[in-house]
Amino acid sequence: MNKQTLLFSECAAVSDQKYSKKIEAPIYEPRHDKPHLMTLCDATKTKRLIREIDASHLLEDEKEFLRAAAWRHAVFHYERIADYYAHSGPETQRLMEQSALIIIDFDKAIEQGFVQLCEDIRKQYLEEYGGNSEADKED
């Protein structure tokens, strides 16, 4: 039996497993003091790219685009962000929610377009397994 056959037979074995139909939203409990703002995101690669962009001879509109694209490389530490959120004032919390750094209200997240895929999956689940309330049946 070659390696490719082994790989596919292992996949078949995994796909035969049953999945739970029980869906529960995770609930985060703050575990730490408010972390320092500078520990919420690692922008090392982003800043390096921006320095290179700034030093280039490109047109300013190209530089602006590339600077924006460089932020895709920032690494967000979501557990720290959640702790920071938990220890922040209402204005900071509201803006963090609008940036989808924290999702508190599932319906609001759908309304703002942050969880469209989750909503599509929820609708498909309800079609297949049925809802538990009248609100579920309205979808």
C-alpha positions in Angstrom: 0.0 0.0 0.0 1.5 3.4 -1.0 1.5 6.6 1.1 -1.3 8.2 -1.0 -3.6 5.2 -0.3 -2.8 5.4 3.4 -3.6 9.1 3.5 -7.0 8.6 1.9 -7.9 5.6 4.0 -7.2 7.7 7.1 -9.5 10.5 5.8 -12.3 8.0 5.2 -11.9 6.7 8.8 -12.2 10.2 10.2 -15.2 11.1 8.1 -17.1 8.1 9.5 -17.1 9.7 13.0 -20.3 11.2 14.3 -20.5 14.8 15.3 -22.5 16.3 18.1 -25.6 18.3 17.2 -25.3 20.2 20.5 -24.2 23.8 19.8 -23.1 26.1 22.6 -21.6 29.5 22.3 -18.3 29.9 24.2 -18.5 32.2 27.2 -15.3 34.0 28.1 -14.4 34.7 31.7 -11.8 37.4 32.3 -8.8 35.8 34.0 -6.2 38.5 34.2 -5.7 42.1 35.1 -6.0 44.6 32.3 -3.0 43.9 30.0 -0.9 46.7 28.6 -2.2 48.0 25.3 1.1 47.3 23.6 0.7 43.5 24.3 -2.6 43.1 22.4 -1.0 43.0 18.9 2.3 42.0 17.5 3.0 44.4 14.6 6.7 43.5 14.1 6.3 42.3 10.5 3.9 45.0 9.7 6.2 47.8 10.9 9.1 46.3 9.0 7.1 46.2 5.8 5.9 49.8 6.3 9.5 51.0 6.7 10.4 49.3 3.4 7.4 50.8 1.7 8.2 54.3 3.1 11.8 54.0 1.8 10.7 52.9 -1.6 10.4 55.2 -4.7 6.8 54.3 -5.4 4.0 56.7 -6.0 2.3 57.9 -2.8 -1.0 56.2 -3.7 0.8 52.9 -4.2 2.6 53.3 -0.8 -0.8 54.1 0.9 -2.3 50.9 -0.5 0.7 48.8 0.5 0.8 50.2 4.0 -2.9 49.2 4.4 -2.1 45.7 3.1 0.9 45.4 5.5 -1.5 45.4 8.4 -2.8 42.0 7.3 0.4 40.7 8.9 -0.4 42.0 12.4 -1.0 39.2 14.9 -3.9 39.9 17.4 -3.8 38.2 20.8 -7.5 37.7 21.4 -7.4 36.4 24.9 -5.5 39.6 25.9 -7.9 41.7 23.9 -10.8 40.1 25.8 -9.1 40.9 29.1 -8.5 44.5 28.0 -12.1 44.8 26.9 -13.4 43.5 30.2 -11.4 46.1 32.1 -12.2 49.1 29.8 -14.9 51.8 29.7 -18.1 51.7 27.7 -16.7 53.8 24.8 -13.7 51.6 24.3 -15.9 48.5 24.6 -18.3 49.8 22.0 -15.5 50.6 19.5 -13.9 47.2 20.1 -17.3 45.6 19.3 -17.7 47.7 16.2 -14.2 46.5 15.0 -15.2 42.9 15.8 -12.4 42.5 18.2 -15.0 41.3 20.6 -18.4 39.8 19.7 -20.9 40.1 22.5 -24.2 40.2 20.8 -24.6 37.6 18.0 -27.6 39.3 16.4 -25.6 42.6 16.3 -22.6 40.9 14.8 -24.9 39.5 12.0 -26.4 42.9 11.5 -22.9 44.5 11.1 -21.9 41.7 8.6 -19.3 40.1 10.8 -20.8 36.6 11.0 -22.6 36.1 7.7 -21.1 32.6 7.3 -22.2 31.7 10.8 -25.7 32.9 10.0 -25.8 30.8 6.8 -24.7 27.7 8.7 -27.3 28.4 11.4 -30.0 28.6 8.8 -28.9 25.4 7.1 -28.8 23.7 10.5 -32.3 24.8 11.3 -33.5 23.6 7.9 -32.0 20.2 8.6 -32.8 19.7 12.3 -35.6 22.2 13.0 -35.7 25.1 15.4 -36.7 25.2 19.0 -38.7 28.5 19.0 -40.9 30.6 16.8 -38.0 33.0 16.2 -36.0 30.2 14.7 -38.8 29.3 12.3 -39.0 32.9 10.9 -35.7 32.5 9.2 
